[in-house]
């Protein structure tokens, strides 16, 4: 009797919103996942940059601009593409900081930055990729708090057909216990080299 072994690694999507609360999911990922069997994508979704439009690059303001004289004002125009590129660069730096922590633990990590509604973008990326699992933090609200505030995790859970691991981290400021995981990881990494 022969059995087939899946040779590819499990693809895991880890959406982060940039908060310390959401980042607390990273120690759980390190504890539960294994670098040799899991590959991670860190996703940061942010609101569309103010003034951004997908039309061709053009100045945000036309004050001081004339077709005959070019730019006559003291400051050069700011283009929509510059606003977008700047927002992407700032968000990528946030994601790279989190990715470095997981790379240090031995994981293969792909950072991803998107703009729009967080639940819509998470669901869209899951549809585009071949993800096996989503791991995300949730505040664990219930009752009226959930109805009034909504829940990105809940919206994702209702709309995807892959397993969603929801982690309810410790309240902000109470994560000191998770520092022990990072210290042990640092020691293990140092011992391995």
C-alpha positions in Angstrom: 0.0 0.0 0.0 1.6 3.2 -1.1 0.7 6.7 0.1 1.4 10.0 -1.6 3.1 12.7 0.4 2.3 16.3 -0.3 5.7 17.8 -1.4 4.7 21.4 -1.3 4.6 23.5 1.8 1.4 24.9 3.3 0.7 28.5 2.1 -0.4 30.7 5.0 -1.8 34.2 4.7 -1.3 36.4 7.8 -3.1 39.7 7.5 -1.8 42.5 9.8 -3.2 46.0 10.4 -0.1 47.5 11.8 -1.3 47.5 15.4 0.7 45.9 18.2 -2.5 43.9 19.0 -2.5 42.3 15.5 1.3 41.8 15.6 0.8 39.5 18.6 -0.3 36.8 16.1 3.4 36.5 15.0 4.5 34.6 18.1 1.6 32.2 17.7 2.6 31.6 14.1 6.2 30.9 15.2 4.9 28.4 17.8 2.4 26.6 15.7 3.9 26.7 12.2 7.1 25.1 11.1 9.5 26.8 8.6 10.1 23.6 6.7 6.4 23.0 6.1 4.9 26.5 6.0 5.4 29.5 3.7 3.9 32.8 4.8 2.5 35.9 3.1 2.1 38.9 5.3 -0.6 41.2 4.1 -1.1 44.9 5.1 -4.2 46.6 3.8 -4.6 50.3 4.2 -7.1 52.9 3.1 -6.6 54.2 -0.5 -4.2 57.2 -0.2 -6.1 60.5 -0.2 -6.3 62.0 -3.6 -5.2 58.8 -5.3 -6.8 57.9 -8.6 -5.9 55.2 -11.1 -5.9 57.7 -14.0 -2.6 58.8 -15.5 -0.2 60.8 -13.4 -1.2 64.5 -13.1 -0.7 67.2 -10.6 -2.9 67.3 -7.5 -3.1 71.0 -7.9 -2.8 73.2 -10.9 -2.1 76.5 -9.2 0.9 78.1 -10.6 0.9 75.9 -13.7 0.5 77.1 -17.3 0.9 75.3 -20.5 3.1 78.1 -21.9 5.4 78.7 -18.9 5.4 75.3 -17.2 5.7 75.4 -13.4 5.9 78.9 -12.1 5.1 78.3 -8.5 7.6 77.9 -5.7 6.9 74.2 -5.1 6.7 71.6 -7.8 3.4 69.7 -8.3 2.7 66.5 -6.4 1.5 63.7 -8.6 -1.0 61.1 -7.7 1.6 58.4 -8.5 4.0 60.0 -6.0 1.3 59.9 -3.3 0.6 56.2 -4.0 4.3 55.3 -4.3 5.0 57.0 -1.0 2.1 55.2 0.8 3.3 51.9 -0.6 6.9 52.5 0.6 5.7 53.4 4.1 3.4 50.3 4.3 6.1 48.0 2.9 8.5 49.2 5.7 5.9 48.2 8.3 5.4 44.8 6.7 9.2 44.3 6.2 9.7 44.8 10.0 7.3 42.0 10.8 8.7 39.9 8.0 12.2 40.1 9.3 11.1 38.6 12.6 9.6 35.6 10.8 12.6 35.3 8.5 14.8 35.2 11.5 12.7 32.2 12.7 13.5 30.4 9.4 10.3 31.1 7.5 10.0 32.0 3.8 8.0 35.2 3.9 6.4 37.2 1.1 5.2 40.7 2.0 2.1 42.1 0.3 0.6 45.6 0.4 -2.9 46.5 -0.8 -5.3 49.4 -0.6 -9.0 49.2 0.1 -11.4 47.5 2.4 -9.5 45.0 4.6 -12.0 42.2 4.4 -12.5 42.6 0.6 -8.7 42.7 0.0 -8.0 39.7 2.2 -10.8 37.7 0.4 -9.5 38.9 -3.0 -6.0 37.8 -2.3 -7.2 34.4 -1.1 -9.1 34.0 -4.3 -6.0 35.0 -6.4 -3.6 32.8 -4.5 -3.5 29.2 -3.6 -3.7 29.6 0.2 -4.3 26.7 2.6 -4.8 28.7 5.8 -5.4 32.2 7.1 -4.1 33.2 10.5 -5.4 36.5 11.9 -5.9 38.3 15.2 -9.4 39.0 16.4 -10.6 41.1 19.3 -13.1 38.4 20.1 -15.9 40.9 20.6 -19.4 39.5 20.9 -22.9 40.9 21.1 -23.5 44.6 20.6 -19.8 45.4 20.2 -19.5 43.1 17.3 -22.8 44.3 15.7 -21.8 48.0 16.0 -18.1 47.8 15.2 -18.2 44.9 12.7 -15.4 42.4 12.4 -12.9 42.0 9.7 -12.1 38.5 10.9 -15.8 37.6 10.9 -16.3 39.0 7.4 -13.4 37.0 6.1 -14.5 33.8 7.9 -18.0 34.1 6.2 -16.6 34.6 2.7 -13.7 32.2 2.3 -13.5 28.5 1.8 -10.1 27.9 3.5 -9.5 27.3 7.2 -9.2 30.5 9.2 -7.2 30.4 12.5 -8.4 33.3 14.6 -6.1 34.2 17.5 -7.3 36.2 20.3 -4.1 37.8 21.6 -3.6 39.3 25.1 -4.9 42.8 25.5 -2.5 45.5 24.4 0.2 46.1 27.0 -0.3 42.6 28.5 2.0 40.8 25.9 5.1 40.7 28.1 4.6 36.9 28.4 5.0 36.5 24.7 8.5 38.1 25.0 9.6 34.8 26.4 8.8 33.2 23.1 11.0 35.7 21.3 13.8 35.3 23.8 13.7 31.5 23.4 13.6 31.9 19.6 16.6 34.2 19.6 18.5 31.8 21.8 17.6 28.8 19.6 18.6 30.8 16.5 21.9 31.8 18.1 22.6 28.2 19.2 21.9 26.9 15.7 24.6 29.1 14.1 
